[in-house]
Amino acid sequence: MGAGREMEVSLDAVRDKNMMQLKKLNTAIFPVRYNDKYYADALSSGDFSKLAYFSDICVGAIACRLEKVEGGTVRAYIMTLGVLAPYRGLGIGTKLLSHVLDLCAKQNISEIYLHVQTNNDDAIAFYKKYGFEITETIQNYYVNITPPDCYVLTKAISGTAPKK
């Protein structure tokens, strides 16, 4: 990669025909195995789930689920956001997260949240950089991984105030 050359990162929708790429990424990145419901939710969330390509190689993904909350509002849940280790630090995770945050603001979604393992300092620092705050600790959230505890990180989305 030459100095000053623009990094080529593109995002693509998660579809039936590329679902296997999401499955392979998740297996390589996360210590958790995801079930069919996860993949159905990723597929049904439309633009809220994306694959990231670096020079045409699939290196990262974000998968979200939209949830209805009391009062008819909707919040977004980041099921997974991951980038393969050799490609971290290149702005790919930022591009994926920014895409979803922008969508939330445009669609009047007031809150976005996720779970992260309590010892995942890199992920916690990443999300805090974008205004997420630890709002809860859940003991024994994860099965078969250590530590089993997680933090809930939440961010209120600006730009979702009611129009006057």
N, C-alpha and C positions, 0 to 999 in steps of 0.2 A: 504494500500500500504506500503510494508516494505521499510525501509531505504536502499538506494543503489540499489533497484530493478529497472530495466530498464522499462521505461514507454512504454507501448505497444500501439503505434499509427500506424494505417495502412491507406493507401489511396486507394480508389477504383474509377473507372471511373463512370461518371454519364451516366446511360443508361435508356431506357424506363422503365425497370422493377424496378428501384430504384428511379425514378423521384419523387415519392411521398415523399421520405425522404428529398429531397432537398426542396420541397414545404413546408413541415412541419417545417424544420429548418428555412427557410426564414420567415415564419409566426411568429415563436417564437423569432427571433433575430431582425428583421428589422421593422421599423415603416411604411414601404412602401409595397404595394401589387404589385406583379410582374405579367405581362401579359404573354400570350402564346408565344409571340415573344421572351421574355426573356428566357423561358424554351427551345424553339427551338434553340436559339443561344447557350445556355449552352450545349445542346445535340450535336450540330454540331461542337463544338470546340474541340472535342476529348480529348486529354490528358490535355488540358488547363482548364478543369472543373473536379474537384475531390471532393469526399466525404471523410471526415476524421472519422475514427472509433477509439475510445478509449476503449480497452477491448471489442471489438465487438459491442459497442454502437455508433450509428451515432451521433457525437457531433459537427461537423463543416463541412464547405464546402467552396470551391472557385469556382466561375463561371466566365469565361472570354469569350470575343468575339475577334476574330481577324479582323482587319480592314485594307483594302488596302488604301495606302496613295499615293499622287502624286509621280510619279517617279517609281511606282511599288513596293515600299517598303511596309512592313507590320508592324503594331504596334498592341500591345495587350491592350485591355481594360478590367480592372477588374470590372465586373458588380457587384459582391458581394464577400466578404470574411468575414465569420463570424464563431464564435465559441460560443456555448451555455455558458451562464455566469458562471455556476459552474466549467467549464473546462478551463476557461481562465487562462493565466499565466503558462500553462503547456507545452508551446512550440508547440501547435497544429497549431495556426495561422502561426507561423514561418515556420513550416514544409510545410504547404500549399503554402505560398508565395514563399519559397525557391524552391519548385518544379516548379512553374511557371517561376520564374526568370531563373532557369537552362534551362528550355525548350526554353525560349526566346533566350538565348545565343547560344544554340545548333542550333536553326533554323534561326539564323541571323536576329532576330527581334530586331530593334535598340531602341525601345521605348515602355514603358508601362505606362499606366496612369489610373486614377480613379477619381470619384467624392466622396467627403465626406462632410457631414453636418458641417457647420462652428463651431458648438458648440461641436463636437465630439472630445474632446481633447485626449482621449485615442487612438482613431484610428489615429489621426494626428501624435501623438508621435510614435506610432507603425511604421507607414510608413516612417517617418523621420529617424528612427533608421536604416532603410534599404536603405537610400539614396534618398528617394523621396523628392521632393521640391514642395512647393506651387507655381504654375505657373499662376494661374488665380483665380479670385473670380467671381462667377456667381450669380447675384441677382435673387431671386424668381425661383430657379431651381426646388425646390420641391413643390408639391401641397399637401395641407392638413396636413403639418407638420410644426412645428415651432422650430427654425427659418427656413425659406424657402430657405436660401442661402447656397451655397456650395463652397468649394475650389476644384480646379482641382490640383491633386498631380501627378507629372510626374517624371519618372526616365529614364535616358539614360542607355541602357544596354551595359556593356563593353563586349569585346570579339566578337563584331560584326563588327570590322574594316575589310575593304576589304583585301583579301589575296594578298600578293605581289608576 
